[in-house]
Amino acid sequence: MKKHKIYILILSILMIVVLAVGYGTNSSSETASTVNPNTENAEEVQNNTMKLQIGEEVFTVTLVENSSTEALKELLAKGPVTINMRDYGNMEKVGGLGTSLPRNDEQITTKPGDLILYLGNSLVIYYEPNSWNFTRLGKINDITQEELKEVLGSGNVTVTLYLD
């Protein structure tokens, strides 16, 4: 009986330590940080990427760490999401997600390839810079501005998001 109480005590202490470490590392400055592409932990990189398909082209997107991307990954775990996007302002493609995600808005100057959550319910792919109060989701890897403009085209486009 005494051994049983000791095991329960040890397990309780371990649970408290694990919870304290997990909750203690979520500061607001870490919430908006991006994934380090040079990380040696392949699982961490895989968990912070998704695929973006535009026509026949498939791209990898490196996601930032925030509650918006966590909610997006939960959504994509249920299956791919297809979004009909239209051109706006000769700088971006925008389309409704069909649901709302948590917002983590901050003043951002976008760059070509940035994926942005706008108003909590729209996905935006930037191919020209823009400054506004947005939620950053991630960035398309290994594509130039010219390549991105070519694949997005000048009119409407359909994109599909899915997990690796």
Summary of the structure (lengths in Angstrom):
residues: 164
radius of gyration: 19.4
end to end distance: 48.4
largest distance: 73.7
contacts: 457
relative contact order: 0.18
helix: 32%
strand: 35%
